[in-house]
């Protein structure tokens, strides 16, 4: 569902790619897929 949003295609994805390329950051698209908790996807409790 979220992949259909134009904002995702025009803003979020290109920005993540720029940050990866220019700063060496790693991005993870976790919308509707994140597991919460200490051992979760991003280590966030909530």
Steps between C-alpha positions, in 0.01 A plus 500: 500500500760759603703437187216652297542841662662753271691644800673166543610492137595867466634591845576210733676260261724760328590655836595161646710426193675837526581447869634154424716622212628826650528415871523120500179470701292185480126534465224257579141537386322357804146636452255224595795258537677618814520267798507697826700417812861475607571226246276660237580636158630837620527437874211734580260409780200675346 
